[in-house]
Amino acid sequence: SKRRTGRGGKLRLEPADIHAHPVAGAWIEAVRRTVGDDDLEWGLRTAKAGRVRSLDIGTGLVSANVSEEGEGGRRVTLSLPVLSDEEWDRIEQRMTGEAVWTARLSADEFPEHLPGLFVECGLSLVPAEHESLSCRTNGPLASGQRRAAAVAWLAAERLALDPLIMLEMRGRSVRQIVERIRRRRTLDLTGGSAAHPDPVVLAELDPVTDLSEEVEHFWRAKQDAEQTGLSSPIQHVPHALLRRL
């Protein structure tokens, strides 16, 4: 999975600006449901103090080293659910119908109506209430949760600056989505990628006759030679294998 790494550092954006952002604010709210208000407040103070280092954002995770007063840094990972292939297919199918999605994503622009598109597909861009987050660390669980909150604030700052990162956190990079939309549009325009045509089924078969009545002219042609081969050949789809690849 593609990951975004950084040194971490102090939280520079104001919490009010993060809460007001449609993606970053929803992310902080999802973390709050997991760790609680007290740990989220502790994480905010720790993020402002610059005790979050080596921030790592990837598919289904946010990870960093977080230090406390009197203790060294500990690695903590905050995990979030990743959307399945079937769920991504629903989203990409909706995007295929409008070119604006490809244009915005190709320019690394966040489409304003992207969260609404997820809702129309019965999904959520940011983990919803029924989707639980989890934290993992090499220390006590209570310490891991408040450290995870500090990591979440630094990740929220990244999301406020580049909300498309949430797509990678949920399982698909922008490049993958754009390529899959273009592939779907190509197949729709060319009518699919079937390698062979459908078999021709005769609507009506010749009536069955007694073999004794056919003995005299069984081997004779049923149509003149001039009429043979006049039917148009079946057109195969050109380069079907290349389009399938």
N, C-alpha and C positions, 0 to 999 in steps of 0.2 A: 504494500500500500504506500501511496505517496504521503510524505510527511513534511511538515513545515517546522523547522527548528529555529531557535533563537536564543539569545543569551538571557532573556527574561528582563529583570530589572524592576524599576519602580513603576507603579501604576500612575499614569499621567492624566488620563481622562477623568473628569468628574463623575462620581457615581450617578448623578442625576442625568447626565448625558448618556450614560450606558443604559440606564433604565428606560430612557425615552426612545432608544433605538429599537426597531421592530424585531431584529434578530438577536442582538446582544442582550436586550432587556428580557426577551423570552428565555434566553439561555440562563441568565442569572436566576430567573424565577424557577426554572427547572432544577437548578442546583439548590436553591433555597428549600424546595420541597424535599430534597434528599438529606441535607445536612442540618437544616433548621436555621432560625434567625441568629442565634448566638454564635454558632460556628461561622456563618456567613459574615457577621460583623467582625469576628476575629480575623477571618481571611482578608477582609478589606484593609484592616490596619496593617497586616503583614505584607500585603501587596504594595501598599503605599510606602512601607519601610524599605522596600527593595530586597526582600528576603526570598524572592522566587527566582531561581536560576535554571538555565538550560531547559527552556520551555519547548515542548515537543507536541505538535498537533498532528494527528493522523486519522486514519479510518477507525472510527469507533473509540477514540481515546484522546485524552489530553493529559500530558505528563510533565513533571518538572521536579527539581530539587527545592525543598522548602526547609528553611531553618527557623528554629525558635531561640529565644534568649536562653543562654546556658546550655544549649544542645547544638550539635552539628546538623548539617543538612541531611534530609531523608528524601528518597525518591518516592513520590506518590503519583498514582495513576487514577484518573477519573474516567470511567468507561461509560459509554452511551450506546443505545441500540442502533444497529445498522439496518437499513431498509433491505428487504429481500429483492431478488431479481424480478419477481412478479410485480412487486410494488413499483419498482423503477420503470418497468415496462408500461404501467398505466400512466405514469407521469410523462414519459417520453412520447407515448402515443398522443397525448393531448398537445404536447409541444410541437409535434410534427405538422399539425394543421395550421400553425401560424408562424410565418417567417420571422416575426419580431423576436421570438425566443432565441433563435440561432444567432440573429444579428447582435442582440445584447450580450449574450454569453460569449460570443466570439470576441467581442470588444472588452471582455472582462468587466462588464457593467452589470450591476445587480438589478434585475427587472423588478419594478415596484410591486407588481401583482404576483410575484413568485410564491409568497406564503399562501395567498388565496388559491393558487393553482393546486397546491398540495391539499388544501382543505377540500376542494372540489373532487379530488381523487380519493377522499376519505383518509388522508394522511396528514402529517404535520412536518413542516420543515425542521423545526426545533422539537426535541422530545416533548410529547404531550404528557398530561397528568397520568395516563395509564401506562406510560413507559418509564421504567425505573432506571436511575443511574446508580452506579456502584463505584466505590473507591477501594484501592489496594495499596498497601504500604508494608514496610518491614517493621512496623511498630504497632502500638496499641490502636484499636479501632477509633477511639475518641480522638486521638492525635491525628490519625489519618484523615478523618472527616474535616477537621478544621484546616489542615494543610491542603486538602483537596479544594476547599473553598477559596484559598489564596490562589491556587492554580487557576480556578475557574474565573477569577476576576481578571487575570492577565489574558486568558483566552477570550473573555468578553471584550476586552479592549481591542484585540486583534479582529474580532468579528465586527465591531463597530467601524473599523477602518476598512475591512474587506469582508463583507458578509457572505461572499461566495465560498468562503472556507467551510461554512456549515454544510455545503453539499458534499465536500470531501469527508467531513466528519460523519456524514450519514451514509457514505459508501460509494459515491461516484464523483470523480473529478469533473471539472468543467469540460476539459478536453474530451473525456469519454462520452459525456452527454451530447456534445455537439456532433461528434463522429457518428454516434448511434442515431441521432435525429436525421442527419444527412443520408445515412444508409437507408433508413426507413422511407424517406422521401423519394430516393432513387428507385426503390423497389415498387413504391406506389405508382410512380410515373411510367415504369416499364411493364407494369402488370404482373409483377412477381418474378421469381427466378426458377421456374420449373424447367428441369433439364430435358423432359420429353413431353410431347403433347398427350392429351387425354385420348384413350382408345376410342375409335369410331365404332359405335354400336348401331347395327341396322335396326331401324324402327320396326320393320316387318320382315319376316323370313318367308322364303318361298314355300308354298303349300307342299305338304308331304304327299307324294304319289307312290303307287305300287311299283316296285322295281320291275316287275314283269311287263309293265306298260312302257318302260323306258329303255328296254333292251335294244330296240331298233335304232335309236338315236341318242344313246347315252353319251357317246364320245364326241358328238357334234357340238360345235361352239354355240352358246346360247345368244351370242350377239355377233354382228359382222366385225371383221378385222379392222375396218375403217373406224369403228366406234371404240376400239380398244385403246386405252391409255389417254382418253380425252379428259378424264377427271383431273383436277388440279392436285398437285402433291401437297401433303400436309406440311405446313410451315413450322419448323422447329424454332424455338427461342434461341437467338444467337448469343453466344458468350454467356450462357447461363451459369457455367461453373465459375467464371471470373466474377460475375456479380454476386454469386453466393459467397465466394471468399471475401 
